[in-house]
Amino acid sequence: MKVALKNVNLIHPEQKIDEKNVSILLTDGIISKISKLSKEDLDGAKELDLENKYVVPGFFDMHVHLREPGREDKETVETGCNSAANGGFTAVACMPNTEPAIDSAEVVNFIKEKASAHLVDVYPVGAATLNREGEVIAPMAELYEAGVVGFSDDGIAVKSASVLRRALEYASMYNVPIIEHCEDESLAGGAMNEGVNSTMLGLPPVPAVSEDIIVGRDILMAEYTGGKIHIAHISTATAVEMVRQAKKKNLPVTAEVTPHHFTLIDDAAKSYDANTKMSPPLRTRKDVDAMLEGLKDGTIDVIASDHAPHAIEEKEAEFQYAPNGIVGLETEVALTLSELYHKKILTLEQVIEKLSINPRKICNIPVPKFEVGESANFTILDLNLVWTVDIKEFKSKSKNSPFDKRLLTGKSVGVINKRKLFYYDEMISI
Amino acid sequence: MPLSSRHLLGLQSVPKEDIQLILDTAHTFREILERPIKKVPTLQGKTIVNLFYESSTRTRISFELAEKRLSADTVNFSISESSVSKGETFKDTMRNIEAMKVDMVVARHGAAGVPLFLTNICDANIINAGDGIHEHPTQALLDMYSIRQKLGKLEGLKVCIVGDVAHSRVALSNIFGLITMGAKVSVCGPSTMIPRYIQKLGVEVIHNIDEAIQENNVLNVLRIQLERKAKEYFPSIREYAKYFGITQERLDKNGKDILLLHPGPINRGVELSSEVADGSNQIILYQVTNGVAVRMAVLYLLGTLN
């Protein structure tokens, strides 16, 4: 089937492409022409007029929880992929805290099989240790061969420095990162960021230093082993500064931030709405400013959602007993455009780097190319669309979001990958 | 003049006029408690549920007596949090209770924020009887009433809250209420038991109990919750008693008539020596009596608001 994307603005920072008002012809999902299209080209083609829209390399969220296997009541691979496509992603990396954990090739294959027919590419992240218990490293070679793109005990950090050392050494044979949820267990365990708000709300506090300690440990261990550390959902000003210094020393350290950590502060917990409860917790204005600075100067490489769907009854609960996390995939791109692009923190090129190019480089996944003969892997953006978040319209099985009813500017209106087009809420094979 | 809110969730944002009204109203009920027949028909026909997710015999009995003396119909619902987690959610439980048409809910729960949550899911007046380590407003109101009765005022008084401030709902409610009423508030305890950012609430931090005794008119001494995690926050009970426990010797040495409050139950020999617990500075049982009057005042003012 032929598809003609007409009058698009085409941007690909890595290929130095920035063209206005061009047209692209896809034949059976392959780019067959980038230029003005002739009458003959358009003959029999499905035409999409994308005037004022931007076509960019498909976005990749390297930190999502798909919940399958184990908690299919919250999300499945299929509903998670639908959520990703709706949010503007053509690929996700899913975290291993499933039941059972992703610590064997069987579970990797199970997830890949579930995702095989979907538009969205799903790259599992393997557990760093068996059953994420922090005692023995997982069968990393087997997991790597089965297709994982990194290792993590996400939900918690790799428990001890000695096990982390082994994990880094072992993973470095395959040049894949250890993705760390940086939190010192002995200092954590609270419900919100430690500060005057936690005191006034009577909620058990999590101090920022619980994150900083593990970020520090991990950077030292990356330096010591030469293995790649990727700091997941960074949230404190001190941690950003430590990553900045590590990068100055050219250490193999990268970092990601979630939209909620660059948008919201711990004031949000005043409602005792468990949709504002996450791990790491929402921090202070000073920390948010550090996130923005880190995004701007490149200290923070990646924007990732930490998409964490939970059942309604779990979140409609006492704040301190409710589980952590929010549905992130369907507001991530729009929050990035609203809070970073439109507020001139990042250029569109930088947005694309952090949502598409950098995460793929960290996970050793080829970046989609805009060249004739390449498969079409695109995200289509309407930068100026003003819309209101409505959790009822989420494709995710869960609706736990603190951004319901929030007015945003900019949105992904479509994605193309694996010979499928998802455009304005409609999925078609091309 | 009525109260400005139809719930009592905490004292954080309760205006001075409301606190004044509650304390003045409590005073009239205090007189009723001295009568041979301690019952008035004020809340006849009103149904009040005492919803206790944490066992608290004293607070529950105090509320129950207050309710009965106002002629309300009361139902006690005591349940442990662990049994709730199986199946029915807290919200389901509340919706069920509300469906039985109750007018007021007195709630005690181990998690902060539950009273606020209740206001979103049911129409009854909600009274917080203690939520996690957040607030316990009626305790602070009865403390303030007791102080006002004994010392004639609150404004300008120096009040120190002693003990495990970090894990105390009594402390936070007292801090908010006393500051609103113009008292000067400090906290005293081991630094591990003082929340890191407490000064931002406008209180002074002291780590020396002798200094606390010398510089204040009132000490409100908290219970060290030996059964809880509190033990992790100090080396031993012996050390706590030695450096933060209030003994007669300490009171004599710092030589003055200080008023001692304690929300109970006391740990004799820990935060108060037995001599002090039975001595002339303390007003522990007076607080308990006032507790009924203050709770009557709160129930009356909220129950007749609509």
Interface residues (C-beta under 8 A of the other chain):
Chain A: E194 G195 V196 S198 T199 M200 L201 G202 L203 P204 P205 P207 S271 Y272 E313 E316 A317 E318 F319 Q320 Y321
Chain B: Q12 T89 F90 K91 H109 A111 A112 G113 V114 L116 F117 D131 G132 I133 H134 E135 R169 L172 P195 R196 Y197 I198 K200 L201
